[in-house]
């Protein structure tokens, strides 16, 4: 490990204690100047709002432009896009999940995982920073929908927009609870994007797998909303919990709205359509 990284760990960056066993090794490229990247994100919170405004203008402007145009296929590019994001998500999950499991499995694991600044390691820090930047990249998902003239539903563009803004604004707070959101998101995306890649490549994937992804997405929102409320209740009970009011409110809005939207998606695509298919088989 580089001397600069060792020095940063000794300085307990942002109040964190790095107390993960040495068996959780890290790659050299994961050893960053945490203070530089923290300052960059903290001093440029406006980037998310600028990107969000550009995103809205672009997708709806393109949608209007494509109204009388022929839809673009883009199958090969779509496959590569989803394949790349799938591999990225799998690696992100692989590098962040061990720290999460280690912390949550220890005595008082749930409380520590959302309230105490300890247990983190170099891979988690690196892939959390990359996670924040990746939310800008994922806006590209919507461009494929518009250019291919597929239905652009509210959930699709809203969840990309709100996630990017909340993640970018809250990231500088360096809260323990973020490990939940990072690991859950990487985990679901490690299945979702490969599924999209297979679909783009013309591979017929069982409908049950699509239902599984939708179920996992809803589960992610339920858990995300639950741990946010849990941390708030812990604070109100008089215990110390490393959460900020602004973050609690931001995640309450994000996961609260996602619960409603993904709940409706789950009902329409899993429960309702499932009943329709069973009815067709009977008839």
Protein Blocks (a to p, Z undefined) as FASTA:
>chain_A
ZZklmmmmmnogghiacfbdfklccdfklmccfklmmmmmmmmmmmmmmmmmmmmmmmmm
mmmmmmmpccdfklmmmmmmmmmmmmmmmmmmmmmmmmmmmmmmpghklmmmmmpcghia
fklmmmmmmmmmmmmmmmmmmmmmmmnopacdfklmmmmmmmmmmmmmmmmnopaklmmm
mmmmmmmmmmmmmmmmmmmnopacdfklmmmmmmmmmmmmmmmmmmmmmmmmmmmnopac
dddfklmmmmmmmmmmmmmmmmmmmmmmmmmmmmmmmmmmmZZ
